[in-house]
């Protein structure tokens, strides 16, 4: 005689480029992240308004996709009525901006997801937390997410620590926008004949954006300035093997990233560090100095590959919570459980 299947759990990953949803069985609460039986996505990012992240818009995107995944997974029982209809036991929503803009989500989503999906538990997490859970699971360490921006998150399983992630005007040091901006500044210095300029970067800037003098007019009016700046980061990395200015920019970026990792990594011997994010795709010009910096700043830690992405992290949190086995620390802003 077989036992009843483990409960359904739902993971949601909401970011600046859209939203992804995955449905899985919770599993036994000990294994790696639950394996999805189905996924769905939207290329519409959740709106942000005066009250922060728009809870109604997130529900508008999530609920039909969750119901569709559940109906596909249990077509017979989903057609029934009343108590025979399946429900999703636990939902974890990981969202960019949750820590500072998630007030409405924390007020609205637990009740709404309980009513609409039957959710017994709801976890609302910053995307840095789901990135951590996807990369390292429930092991102590630090996870760096380096893309257009840069944030490091760490835990000793008692509390969370974060470093940077303050946006391209106040921080995100070492991220793609930071590298791109530094490279374009060096290009403009060369254009003016000032010290610290790079003729190689000037040539690449004009190949990408046109005449250097026109760059401010093309850049400053853009609402997506961080992404535009980050688009130049691969050009900087591509010049690093033949241009000392470009090499110095990339080496400084590596130092910033390693410094943020060191700020959040637990001091215990054997702590783990995982590096994630699209910026790592620029390869050895960044990765080689980053490995050197991590070895110096975190000699007690071990760098390991990320096991999974933020959606896998959301499923892991939901699966553990469904089994009342979640070990990651709760936090009012970073990991709120109802």
Beta strands, then each sheet from edge to edge (+ up, - down):
strand 1: 8-15
strand 2: 18-25
strand 3: 36-42
strand 4: 48-49
strand 5: 52-53
strand 6: 88-95
strand 7: 121-126
strand 8: 141-146
strand 9: 150-155
strand 10: 160-164
strand 11: 272-276
strand 12: 302-303
strand 13: 335-337
sheet 1: 3+ 2- 1+ 6+ 7+ 13-
sheet 2: 4+ 5-
sheet 3: 10+ 9- 8+ 11+ 12+
end
